Amino acid sequence: MIKLIRMKYTKWYNIMREGLSRNNPILIAVLGICSALAITNRVDNAIAMGIGVTFVIIASSATVSLIRQFIPGRVRMVTYMAIISTFVIAVQMFMEGFLPDIAEELGPYVGLIITNCIVMGRAEAFASKNPVKYTVIDGLANGLGYLFVLVSIAVVREALAFGTILDMRVMPSTWVNWTVMAIAPGGFFILGLYIWIMRSMTKNYETQG
Amino acid sequence: MIQIFFESILDNNIALALILGMCPLIAISTNVKNAVGMGLAVIFVVTITGIINYPIYLLLQRSGTAQLSLLVFIITIAATVQFLEMFLEKFIPALYNAFGIFLPLITVNCAVLGVSLFFVNREYTFLETASFSLGAGIGWFIAIVLLAAVREKMDKHGNVPKGLAGKGIAFIVLGILSLAFVGFAGLAG
């Protein structure tokens, strides 16, 4: 009995660890970066986006895993698309209803969760082969890994670009805002540097680009 | 209209300013030849789906189901790509061979869906949508070809730190390119 629990614990733990660090969807696999770069100039946007994506990954993976025996192999991609877009529409309507300010700022990027490769990737690589309970954990781990990177990029960018974090002043009043951090180039540079740090720390190098 | 066209190529470049279509941009930009193939395919598909999705959106709006536009857009895009593939294979095999594997990959390119969502967001008219779609496609083409050209040279002659090699350095290059494109701001009028 104890052995059984321990085995279960290790599998859950391993799935969790894979998603959070070893196989972090953004930093190692470099998936789903469109939204990671476009909306991370403010921390609150990043949090909203991260939670939205986490919800969509968990819900769509669980659904895919539930009906995985009934999806014919040839039309599975279209089926995944339909499932994912249903949940994305739910997130979009929720944000418009309860967080109108953030929905306004995120604009079309909420809808673009559909083409976020992480969601599709988890459905195809994990949910189509595993039972629901592991799928939920895997979705949670990947979503949290995504949220974590989004927030850590946003913290740096918001501090440098506006001198604030979550609208609280963190830089001295003499601070000159780096406007470039608020627009696209800042995102590219920060993500490039993060990938560098992450790969150097885990010694997970890419031999040929 | 012409202003929107140039704006979407230069200071609102879909890849370098709006940051859309990153996955294929990073994955397929290791050599110029593939980048050109992917870029051409994107110009083609973005323009066509933009033009098709506009009347569909109007139709949805009239029937009061605009929330569903997301689902419908995705299906339109997938169907268009599938149809184009069959059409090209049958009638213009030379072009079909040139596009090769890139055509099916486009379904998951967020630039394509992004264009459709942006014209809704910005409330464009039909002609504006058409010129925005074409401009966005050309902008994406320019971005991927430039990036591929730099990366190809860098693979041969560059001395990149180990941890940065591959995707890391691609982002730094993209950052510099995008910084250059910021310089175009206001050029379109």
Boltz contact constraints between the chains, C-beta under 6 A:
constraints:
  - contact:
      token1: [A, 30]
      token2: [B, 167]
      max_distance: 6.0
  - contact:
      token1: [A, 33]
      token2: [B, 22]
      max_distance: 6.0
  - contact:
      token1: [A, 34]
      token2: [B, 19]
      max_distance: 6.0
  - contact:
      token1: [A, 34]
      token2: [B, 20]
      max_distance: 6.0
  - contact:
      token1: [A, 34]
      token2: [B, 22]
      max_distance: 6.0
  - contact:
      token1: [A, 34]
      token2: [B, 110]
      max_distance: 6.0
  - contact:
      token1: [A, 37]
      token2: [B, 19]
      max_distance: 6.0
  - contact:
      token1: [A, 38]
      token2: [B, 19]
      max_distance: 6.0
  - contact:
      token1: [A, 81]
      token2: [B, 74]
      max_distance: 6.0
  - contact:
      token1: [A, 85]
      token2: [B, 70]
      max_distance: 6.0
  - contact:
      token1: [A, 85]
      token2: [B, 71]
      max_distance: 6.0
  - contact:
      token1: [A, 85]
      token2: [B, 74]
      max_distance: 6.0
  - contact:
      token1: [A, 89]
      token2: [B, 70]
      max_distance: 6.0
  - contact:
      token1: [A, 107]
      token2: [B, 121]
      max_distance: 6.0
  - contact:
      token1: [A, 108]
      token2: [B, 117]
      max_distance: 6.0
  - contact:
      token1: [A, 108]
      token2: [B, 118]
      max_distance: 6.0
  - contact:
      token1: [A, 108]
      token2: [B, 121]
      max_distance: 6.0
  - contact:
      token1: [A, 111]
      token2: [B, 70]
      max_distance: 6.0
  - contact:
      token1: [A, 111]
      token2: [B, 117]
      max_distance: 6.0
  - contact:
      token1: [A, 112]
      token2: [B, 110]
      max_distance: 6.0
  - contact:
      token1: [A, 112]
      token2: [B, 114]
      max_distance: 6.0
  - contact:
      token1: [A, 115]
      token2: [B, 108]
      max_distance: 6.0
  - contact:
      token1: [A, 115]
      token2: [B, 110]
      max_distance: 6.0
  - contact:
      token1: [A, 115]
      token2: [B, 113]
      max_distance: 6.0
  - contact:
      token1: [A, 117]
      token2: [B, 23]
      max_distance: 6.0
  - contact:
      token1: [A, 184]
      token2: [B, 17]
      max_distance: 6.0
  - contact:
      token1: [A, 184]
      token2: [B, 19]
      max_distance: 6.0
  - contact:
      token1: [A, 184]
      token2: [B, 178]
      max_distance: 6.0
  - contact:
      token1: [A, 185]
      token2: [B, 175]
      max_distance: 6.0
  - contact:
      token1: [A, 185]
      token2: [B, 178]
      max_distance: 6.0
  - contact:
      token1: [A, 185]
      token2: [B, 179]
      max_distance: 6.0
  - contact:
      token1: [A, 188]
      token2: [B, 171]
      max_distance: 6.0
  - contact:
      token1: [A, 188]
      token2: [B, 174]
      max_distance: 6.0
  - contact:
      token1: [A, 188]
      token2: [B, 175]
      max_distance: 6.0
  - contact:
      token1: [A, 188]
      token2: [B, 178]
      max_distance: 6.0
  - contact:
      token1: [A, 189]
      token2: [B, 175]
      max_distance: 6.0
  - contact:
      token1: [A, 191]
      token2: [B, 171]
      max_distance: 6.0
  - contact:
      token1: [A, 192]
      token2: [B, 168]
      max_distance: 6.0
  - contact:
      token1: [A, 192]
      token2: [B, 171]
      max_distance: 6.0
  - contact:
      token1: [A, 192]
      token2: [B, 172]
      max_distance: 6.0
  - contact:
      token1: [A, 195]
      token2: [B, 168]
      max_distance: 6.0
  - contact:
      token1: [A, 196]
      token2: [B, 163]
      max_distance: 6.0
  - contact:
      token1: [A, 196]
      token2: [B, 164]
      max_distance: 6.0
  - contact:
      token1: [A, 196]
      token2: [B, 168]
      max_distance: 6.0
  - contact:
      token1: [A, 199]
      token2: [B, 163]
      max_distance: 6.0
  - contact:
      token1: [A, 200]
      token2: [B, 163]
      max_distance: 6.0
  - contact:
      token1: [A, 205]
      token2: [B, 162]
      max_distance: 6.0
  - contact:
      token1: [A, 206]
      token2: [B, 165]
      max_distance: 6.0
  - contact:
      token1: [A, 206]
      token2: [B, 166]
      max_distance: 6.0
  - contact:
      token1: [A, 209]
      token2: [B, 165]
      max_distance: 6.0
  - contact:
      token1: [A, 209]
      token2: [B, 166]
      max_distance: 6.0
